[in-house]
């Protein structure tokens, strides 16, 4: 669906609650637009929408492939991450959200626009 209907042009996609309520980018803002660009083969444009796609796409792919394998009757074990990695990922998401919303010109490249 994201590959066919460009989120930048509207469509059936919900608005980000954080952006709608607070007017700021959350760590996931720009992900749909980034995935659309990625489906078109535009890696730089995808990362321009959300830099965290570098981490989110591989993790999402592993989880999706595990789900598909289980649905096809070939259950697989989903790799687990140590607690320190999970805490680090949450910390990176929080710092990323803060950095992308700073009113500093040199940090504007992090926003989802």
VOKOLGU-726613 format. One record per residue: x, y, z of N, C-alpha, C, CB in turn; residue in one letter. Coordinates in steps of 0.1 Angstrom, whole numbers, plus 5000, padded with zeros to 4 digits. Glycine has a CB too. Layout:
N
X; Y; Z; X; Y; Z; X; Y; Z; X; Y; Z; a
...
END
This chain:
113
5008; 4988; 5000; 5000; 5000; 5000; 5009; 5013; 5000; 4991; 5000; 5012; x
5019; 5013; 5009; 5028; 5024; 5010; 5035; 5026; 4997; 5038; 5023; 5021; x
5039; 5015; 4990; 5046; 5016; 4977; 5037; 5022; 4966; 5051; 5002; 4973; x
5024; 5019; 4967; 5015; 5024; 4956; 5009; 5038; 4959; 5004; 5014; 4955; x
5006; 5041; 4971; 5000; 5054; 4974; 5010; 5063; 4982; 4987; 5052; 4982; x
5014; 5074; 4976; 5024; 5082; 4982; 5018; 5089; 4994; 5029; 5093; 4972; x
5024; 5087; 5006; 5019; 5094; 5018; 5021; 5109; 5018; 5026; 5088; 5030; x
5030; 5114; 5010; 5032; 5128; 5009; 5020; 5135; 5002; 5045; 5131; 5002; x
5013; 5127; 4994; 5001; 5133; 4987; 4988; 5130; 4994; 5001; 5127; 4973; x
4988; 5126; 5006; 4976; 5123; 5014; 4973; 5108; 5014; 4964; 5131; 5007; x
4961; 5105; 5011; 4958; 5091; 5011; 4951; 5086; 5024; 4970; 5082; 5008; x
4950; 5073; 5026; 4943; 5068; 5037; 4951; 5067; 5050; 4937; 5055; 5034; x
4962; 5074; 5051; 4971; 5073; 5062; 4967; 5082; 5073; 4985; 5076; 5058; x
4968; 5077; 5086; 4964; 5085; 5097; 4975; 5096; 5100; 4962; 5077; 5110; x
4971; 5107; 5106; 4981; 5117; 5109; 4988; 5113; 5122; 4974; 5131; 5112; x
5001; 5117; 5123; 5008; 5114; 5135; 5002; 5121; 5147; 5024; 5118; 5133; x
4999; 5114; 5158; 4993; 5121; 5169; 5002; 5131; 5176; 4989; 5110; 5179; x
5015; 5128; 5176; 5024; 5138; 5182; 5025; 5151; 5174; 5038; 5131; 5183; x
5025; 5149; 5161; 5025; 5161; 5153; 5012; 5169; 5154; 5029; 5158; 5138; x
5001; 5161; 5154; 4988; 5168; 5154; 4985; 5175; 5167; 4977; 5157; 5152; x
4989; 5169; 5178; 4987; 5174; 5192; 4997; 5184; 5196; 4986; 5163; 5202; x
5010; 5181; 5194; 5021; 5190; 5199; 5028; 5198; 5189; 5031; 5181; 5206; x
5026; 5194; 5176; 5033; 5202; 5165; 5048; 5199; 5164; 5031; 5216; 5167; x
5052; 5187; 5169; 5066; 5183; 5168; 5067; 5170; 5161; 5073; 5183; 5182; x
5079; 5167; 5156; 5082; 5153; 5150; 5085; 5143; 5161; 5093; 5154; 5140; x
5078; 5132; 5161; 5082; 5121; 5169; 5093; 5113; 5163; 5069; 5111; 5173; x
5099; 5103; 5169; 5109; 5095; 5163; 5105; 5088; 5150; 5115; 5085; 5172; x
5092; 5085; 5149; 5087; 5078; 5137; 5082; 5087; 5126; 5076; 5068; 5141; x
5081; 5100; 5128; 5076; 5109; 5118; 5085; 5108; 5105; 5076; 5124; 5123; x
5078; 5107; 5094; 5085; 5105; 5081; 5087; 5091; 5077; 5098; 5112; 5082; x
5084; 5082; 5086; 5086; 5067; 5082; 5078; 5063; 5070; 5083; 5059; 5094; x
5065; 5066; 5069; 5057; 5062; 5058; 5063; 5068; 5045; 5043; 5066; 5060; x
5066; 5081; 5045; 5072; 5087; 5033; 5085; 5081; 5030; 5073; 5102; 5035; x
5093; 5078; 5040; 5106; 5072; 5038; 5105; 5058; 5032; 5114; 5071; 5051; x
5095; 5050; 5037; 5093; 5036; 5031; 5088; 5037; 5017; 5083; 5029; 5040; x
5080; 5047; 5014; 5075; 5049; 5000; 5087; 5052; 4991; 5065; 5061; 4999; x
5096; 5061; 4996; 5108; 5064; 4988; 5117; 5052; 4986; 5116; 5076; 4994; x
5118; 5044; 4997; 5127; 5032; 4997; 5121; 5022; 4987; 5128; 5026; 5011; x
5108; 5021; 4986; 5102; 5012; 4977; 5104; 5016; 4962; 5087; 5011; 4979; x
5107; 5028; 4961; 5110; 5034; 4947; 5125; 5033; 4944; 5105; 5048; 4946; x
5133; 5029; 4954; 5148; 5028; 4952; 5155; 5041; 4955; 5151; 5024; 4939; x
5149; 5050; 4962; 5155; 5063; 4965; 5160; 5063; 4980; 5145; 5074; 4963; x
5171; 5057; 4982; 5177; 5055; 4996; 5179; 5069; 5002; 5189; 5047; 4996; x
5186; 5078; 4995; 5189; 5091; 5001; 5176; 5099; 5005; 5197; 5100; 4992; x
5166; 5098; 4996; 5153; 5105; 4999; 5146; 5099; 5011; 5144; 5105; 4987; x
5147; 5085; 5012; 5141; 5078; 5023; 5148; 5082; 5037; 5142; 5063; 5022; x
5161; 5083; 5037; 5168; 5087; 5049; 5166; 5102; 5052; 5183; 5084; 5048; x
5163; 5109; 5042; 5160; 5124; 5045; 5147; 5125; 5052; 5159; 5131; 5031; x
5138; 5116; 5051; 5125; 5117; 5058; 5127; 5112; 5072; 5114; 5108; 5051; x
5134; 5101; 5074; 5137; 5096; 5088; 5150; 5088; 5088; 5124; 5087; 5092; x
5159; 5093; 5095; 5173; 5087; 5095; 5172; 5073; 5103; 5183; 5096; 5102; x
5163; 5071; 5111; 5162; 5059; 5119; 5158; 5047; 5111; 5152; 5061; 5131; x
5154; 5049; 5098; 5151; 5038; 5089; 5163; 5029; 5087; 5146; 5044; 5075; x
5175; 5034; 5089; 5187; 5026; 5088; 5186; 5014; 5098; 5199; 5034; 5091; x
5180; 5016; 5109; 5179; 5006; 5119; 5165; 4999; 5119; 5181; 5011; 5133; x
5155; 5007; 5117; 5141; 5001; 5117; 5138; 4992; 5106; 5131; 5013; 5117; x
5143; 4994; 5094; 5139; 4985; 5083; 5145; 4971; 5084; 5144; 4992; 5070; x
5158; 4970; 5088; 5163; 4956; 5090; 5156; 4949; 5101; 5178; 4957; 5093; x
5153; 4956; 5112; 5146; 4949; 5123; 5132; 4945; 5119; 5145; 4959; 5136; x
5125; 4954; 5112; 5112; 4951; 5107; 5112; 4940; 5097; 5106; 4964; 5100; x
5122; 4939; 5088; 5123; 4928; 5079; 5125; 4915; 5085; 5135; 4931; 5069; x
5133; 4914; 5096; 5135; 4902; 5103; 5122; 4897; 5110; 5146; 4903; 5113; x
5115; 4907; 5116; 5103; 4903; 5123; 5092; 4899; 5112; 5098; 4915; 5131; x
5091; 4906; 5101; 5081; 4902; 5091; 5084; 4889; 5085; 5081; 4913; 5080; x
5097; 4886; 5082; 5101; 4873; 5076; 5098; 4862; 5086; 5116; 4873; 5072; x
5100; 4864; 5099; 5097; 4854; 5109; 5082; 4851; 5109; 5102; 4859; 5123; x
5074; 4862; 5108; 5059; 4861; 5108; 5055; 4853; 5096; 5053; 4875; 5109; x
5060; 4856; 5084; 5056; 4849; 5072; 5060; 4834; 5073; 5063; 4856; 5060; x
5072; 4831; 5078; 5076; 4817; 5079; 5067; 4810; 5089; 5091; 4817; 5085; x
5063; 4816; 5100; 5053; 4810; 5109; 5040; 4808; 5102; 5052; 4818; 5122; x
5035; 4817; 5095; 5022; 4816; 5088; 5023; 4805; 5077; 5019; 4830; 5081; x
5034; 4803; 5071; 5036; 4792; 5061; 5038; 4778; 5068; 5047; 4795; 5052; x
5038; 4778; 5081; 5040; 4765; 5088; 5054; 4761; 5091; 5034; 4754; 5080; x
5063; 4771; 5090; 5077; 4769; 5093; 5081; 4778; 5104; 5086; 4771; 5080; x
5077; 4776; 5116; 5080; 4785; 5127; 5095; 4787; 5129; 5074; 4780; 5140; x
5098; 4800; 5131; 5112; 4803; 5133; 5113; 4810; 5147; 5118; 4812; 5122; x
5125; 4810; 5152; 5127; 4817; 5165; 5132; 4831; 5162; 5138; 4809; 5173; x
5125; 4841; 5167; 5128; 4855; 5165; 5140; 4858; 5174; 5116; 4864; 5168; x
5151; 4863; 5168; 5163; 4866; 5176; 5159; 4876; 5187; 5174; 4872; 5167; x
5164; 4874; 5199; 5162; 4883; 5210; 5174; 4892; 5211; 5159; 4875; 5223; x
5171; 4904; 5216; 5181; 4914; 5218; 5184; 4915; 5233; 5177; 4928; 5212; x
5196; 4917; 5237; 5199; 4920; 5251; 5192; 4932; 5256; 5214; 4920; 5253; x
5189; 4933; 5269; 5183; 4944; 5275; 5191; 4957; 5272; 5181; 4942; 5290; x
5204; 4956; 5272; 5212; 4968; 5270; 5210; 4974; 5256; 5227; 4965; 5272; x
5208; 4965; 5246; 5205; 4970; 5233; 5192; 4977; 5232; 5206; 4958; 5223; x
5182; 4971; 5238; 5169; 4977; 5238; 5169; 4991; 5245; 5159; 4968; 5245; x
5175; 4992; 5256; 5176; 5004; 5264; 5184; 5015; 5255; 5183; 5002; 5277; x
5194; 5010; 5248; 5202; 5019; 5240; 5193; 5024; 5228; 5214; 5012; 5234; x
5185; 5015; 5222; 5177; 5019; 5211; 5166; 5029; 5215; 5170; 5007; 5205; x
5161; 5027; 5227; 5151; 5037; 5233; 5158; 5050; 5235; 5144; 5031; 5246; x
5170; 5050; 5241; 5177; 5062; 5243; 5180; 5070; 5230; 5190; 5059; 5250; x
5184; 5062; 5220; 5187; 5068; 5207; 5174; 5075; 5201; 5193; 5058; 5197; x
5163; 5068; 5202; 5150; 5073; 5197; 5147; 5086; 5205; 5139; 5063; 5199; x
5149; 5087; 5218; 5145; 5099; 5225; 5155; 5110; 5221; 5147; 5096; 5241; x
5168; 5108; 5221; 5177; 5118; 5217; 5175; 5123; 5203; 5192; 5113; 5218; x
5171; 5113; 5194; 5168; 5117; 5180; 5156; 5126; 5179; 5166; 5104; 5171; x
5145; 5122; 5187; 5133; 5131; 5187; 5136; 5145; 5192; 5122; 5124; 5196; x
5145; 5146; 5203; 5148; 5159; 5208; 5156; 5167; 5198; 5156; 5157; 5221; x
5166; 5160; 5192; 5175; 5167; 5182; 5168; 5172; 5170; 5187; 5158; 5178; x
5158; 5164; 5165; 5151; 5168; 5153; 5141; 5179; 5155; 5144; 5156; 5147; x
5138; 5182; 5167; 5129; 5193; 5170; 5136; 5206; 5176; 5119; 5188; 5180; x
5149; 5206; 5177; 5156; 5217; 5181; 5155; 5229; 5171; 5171; 5214; 5184; x
5152; 5241; 5176; 5151; 5252; 5167; 5165; 5258; 5163; 5143; 5263; 5173; x
5173; 5249; 5158; 5187; 5253; 5154; 5188; 5250; 5139; 5198; 5246; 5163; x
5193; 5259; 5131; 5194; 5257; 5117; 5202; 5245; 5113; 5199; 5270; 5110; x
5213; 5243; 5120; 5222; 5232; 5116; 5216; 5218; 5120; 5235; 5234; 5124; x
5205; 5218; 5127; 5198; 5205; 5130; 5186; 5203; 5122; 5195; 5205; 5145; x
5182; 5212; 5113; 5170; 5211; 5105; 5170; 5199; 5096; 5168; 5223; 5097; x
5182; 5194; 5092; 5183; 5182; 5083; 5177; 5170; 5089; 5197; 5180; 5079; x
5175; 5170; 5103; 5170; 5158; 5109; 5154; 5157; 5109; 5175; 5157; 5124; x
5148; 5169; 5107; 5133; 5169; 5107; 5127; 5161; 5095; 5128; 5183; 5107; x
5115; 5157; 5097; 5109; 5148; 5087; 5103; 5155; 5074; 5097; 5141; 5093; x
5105; 5168; 5073; 5099; 5175; 5062; 5106; 5171; 5049; 5100; 5190; 5063; x
END
